[in-house]
Amino acid sequence: MSESQTVAYLGPKASYTHQTSIEDVFIAVQARTSAIGVVPFENSTNGPVFFTLDLFADRHRRFPDIKVCGEAFVDVHHCLLGRIRSAPVDGNLATLRSSTSSPSTSGTTTPTAYIPLPKKPLTKPLHNISHVRKLYSHPQAWGQCNAFLSTYLRQTERQDCSSTSRAADIVSIDSNAEGEEAAIACELAAKVYSLDILARGIEDERGNRTRFLILRHSDSDDTNLDTKALAHIPNAAVFKTLVSFTVAHTSPGALADSLGVFGKYGLNLTSISSRPSGMAAWHYIFFVEVLGTTSDKKEGKGAIDAALRDLDKVASSWRCLGSWEVKEEGMEVVERPTNP
């Protein structure tokens, strides 16, 4: 990529990706005002990013030339950012202690018949947070920090934002002298927006990671995989391909038949997601990730190419959203024989 090319990403500075919204990234790549776009696709704790899936669904045919050409993984560690209050308003030290107490005293980690093994937060507040009345963050953060929030800020109002850094920005200009607003964002955001760190590492899982997909315009030369390089790779399953498709919901077995075309050619599906298609109520578009690539030296004669030809016979519609090299460390590739 030349130095003159631009990259579109989510959020102001201090986001986990430094564009105002995920949609803006798609718009920039489609319009070619940015050579590359970076969007969050899924989180190891909270699952798929539905905003991104909805844009890939492209219900209004706004992004016909978007292709995935790569992926990247980012470790995500959340902090609670706001203003430190040296002591509770009522001056009661017991209130300060209770706001940073062990989760075992909060009642939220007590086993019940419905939740026999409740998750405990991995950390506790560094300062009194009893004054916090409203939280701002990106919707993905709520699910990633559920244990901490349920324990220490259960009754606190939540406000969705376009990014975690936008949340920190809002809190930084809070005119409330009592500092009753706080944000869930990264530690860098505290420095950028001059906020105090009220709690650090509040995510539910220490291995919390978000996978980002790298987007290019389909006419870009860099979108296509290097077929010469592929010739030296013994197993094309080190690549992934993202496919979306719809089926006739009134046809028995249509979804099973569509998924079955991949197994027929020994292809491993690593994920499946669905979103409303927008075509009718309770009608869905499905997304699958397949180990392998359509762009190989076999000139359309590879397993995925064959599977897509079969998919065309059983699905109502389908679209190949791109192929890219797998970056996740430790992914085990298992070869399966092709059915005769």
N, C-alpha and C positions, 0 to 999 in steps of 0.2 A: 504494500500500500504506500503510495507516495505521501510526502509530508503535507501536500496541499489538500488532501482529502479530509473530510470531516466525519466525525462519528457522533451519532445521535444516541442518547441514553436517558434513562428515567431520572427525573428529579433535579433540584438545584444542587449546588456543591454540598458535599457531606452526606449524600445519599449512598446507599450501598452500590448503586450505579450513579455516577454523577450526571432537557426536554421536560417539560412540565408533566407530561403523562405518557403512558405506554402508547396510547393512540398517536401522539405526536411523533413518536419514533417511527411507527409504521408509515405515517404521512410523509415524513422526511425521506425515508428510503424509497418509497413509491415515486415521489416527485424528483428523486435524485438530487435533492439538496444536501443529502448526506450519503456518503459512499457505503457506510456501514451503520447498522443499528444494533443495539444491545438491549434485550428485554428479559425480565425474569420469567422463567417458565414453570419451575416447581421448587418447593422447599422440602427438605428432608423431614421436617416436623409437621408442617401444615399442608403439604400436598400441592396440587396444581394451582397455578395463578390463573384464576378464571378470566380476569381482564385480558390476558394475553391469548387464551384459548378463544375468547369471543372475537378477537380481532383476526385470528387465523381462520375462524369460521367464515368471515368476510361475507356476511349476509346480504350486503348491498353492493357487492362487486367493486369495492373501493380499492382493494389491494391485490389485483390479479398478478402482479409481477414480483411479489415478495417471496424470497426463498431463504431457507435456513442453510448456512454454510459452515457453522461452527458452534461450539459450546464452551462455556467456562464455568468453573465452580468457585464460589466465594464463601468463606466462613462468615457466619453472621452472629455477632454478639451484641445483644441489645442492652441499653442503659436506660434508666429512668432519669430524665433531665428536667430541671425546674429551678426553683429558688430555695435555698436553705433557710429554714426558720430556726433560729437558735433555740427557741423554747416554745411549747404550746401556748396558745393565746391565754388559756386559763392559768398558766404557770404551774400546772400540775405535772410533776416529774413522772408520775405513774402513766400519764397519757403518752409521754415521750417513750417510756419503756415499752408500752403496749404496741406502739406503732412500729417498733423494730424487734418485737419479740419473736421467739421461736414459733414456727408454723404449727407446732404440735399443740399450741394453746389457742389457735384461731378457730378450731372446729372444722376447718375445710379439709384437713388431712385425716379426719376420723373415719375409719373404715365403716362402711354401711353395707346393707344387703345388695344395693345396686352398684356400689363402687367399693369392692372389698380391699383393693390395693390402690388407694388414692395417691396421685403423684404429689410429691413434696417439692417445693421450690428449692433450687440449688443454691440460693443466696438469700440474704435478708437486707433490708434497707440500711444504708450507711448513715442516714440522718432521719430525723422525724419527718414523716410524710402524712401525718394525720390531717394536715391542712389542705391536701390535694383534693379538689372537688371535680376536676374535669381533666380527662386525658385525651391527647391527640396522637394519632399515628396512622400508618398505612394499614389497611384491613388485614394484611397477612401477619402483621406483628401480634395482633390479639391472640391468634391461635398458637403462635410460637412462644408466647409468654403466659399461657393460661394459668399455670400453677402459681406463679408469683402474683398475678393480678387477682386470682380467686382468693388468695390468702391475705394479701395486704390492702387491696384496693377493690374489694368486691362490689361495693355500692357506688363506685365512682362512675360518673357519666363518661361515655366514650364518644369521640368524634373522629370519623374517618377523614384521612387526608390523602392527597395524590402521591405523597412520598413521606418517608420518615423525616427527611430534612425539612420538608415543608412544615411538618408538625413542630419541629424545633424552632423554625422561624416564627411561627405563630406564637409560641410560648415566649419567645425572646422579646416580642413587642407587646406582651400582655400588659394592659394598663392597670390591672388589678394589683394594688399595692400589697395585698396579702399573699401573692404568689400562689393562688389556688389552682393554677393550670400547670400541667406537666406533659411531657412528650416521651414517647418511646422512640429512640433513635440510637445511632452509633456514638461511640466516644468522641470521634472527630467532630460531630455536630455540636458537642458541648463547647469545644474550643472555638469553632467557627461562629457560633451564635452567643457566646459568652454566657453559658448556662452552667449551673452546678450539677454535678453527678449525684443524684439522690440514692441510686442503687446501680450496681454494675453487674453485668452477666446475668440478666433476669430471664434469659431464654430457658425453656424447659429441658433442652438437651444440649450438652456440651458440644456434641458433634453437629450442631445446627448449621446446615449449609443450604445455599440457594444455587440452583443451576440456571444459568443465563444462556439464551440462544442468540447467536450472531446472525443478523439478517443482511442480505444484499438484494439488489435488483436483479431479476432473472437475466437481463441482458449484459450484466457485468461479466467480464472475462474471468474474474476471480471467483465467481460463483461455482463454476464447474470444477470437479475434482481433477487432479492431475492424473491422467490415465497412465502416463509413463511411470509415475511413482507407484500407482496401484499394481503395476505389473510385477513389482518386487515384493509385494505384500502377499504372503502365502494364503491368508484367510481374510476375505473381504468383510467378515463379520466384525472387524475392528471399526467398522463404520456403522452409522445409524441412518435410517431414513424415516421421515415423518410423513404419514399419510392421513388424510381426512376422507370420510365417506358418509353417505346417508343411505338408508335402506327404506323399503316400503314397509311401514309398520303393520300393515294389514296382511303381509305375506308371512305365514308361519315359517320359522327357521331362517329368515333372511339375514339376521345378524350373525347367527351361527355359521351360515354358509359363507358370509363375507370374511369372517375371521378364519374360517377353515382353509381358505386359499393359501394362506401363509404357511400353515402347517404342512400342507400338501407338498411344498417345496423345501421342507426342512428349515424354515425360517423361524427364528425365535422372536416373539413379541415381548418387549421389555416394559411396556406400559400401555394402558388404554384409559381414555377419558371420554366424557361426553358433555355436550352443552346443548341447550335448546337451539334448534336449527332456524327458528323464525319462520318456517314454512307453514306450520300449523301448531295448535296447542298440543303439548306432549309429544312432539316430534323432535328427534335429536340428531345431531351430527356427532360422529365418533372420530376420535383421534387415536392412532396407534403408532408406536415407535417400533421399528423393525431393525434387527441387527443385519447389516448389509447395505449395499448401495446400488442405485440404478445406473450410476455413471462408472462403468468399468470397461475393460478391454474387450469384453465379449460383444460389444456393440448391440445392446438391447437383448442379448440372449442369456442374461443372468437370471438367477432365481427370483429376485424381486421384480424384474421386468416381466417374467412369466406370471408371477402372482398377480401383478397389476392387470395383466390382460384377462386373467380369470375373474378378478374383482369387477372388471367392467361388465361382466356377464351377469353378476348377481346383485350388485349394488345399484341404487338409483343414480348416484353420482359419486365421483371421487376426485381427489386432487393430491398429487405428490408435492409436498411442501419443501422438499430438499433433502440432501444427504450431506453428512459431515463426519469427520473423524472423531471417534469416541475419546474423550479426555479423562473420564473418571478412572482413577487409579484402582486397581484391584478387581476390575470387572472380569468375571470369568466367562470366557467364550466357549460354548459347548457346541460341537458340530453334531448335527442330526442327519441321518440318512434321508434322502428324498424318497417319498413313496413312489412305487412303480406306477 
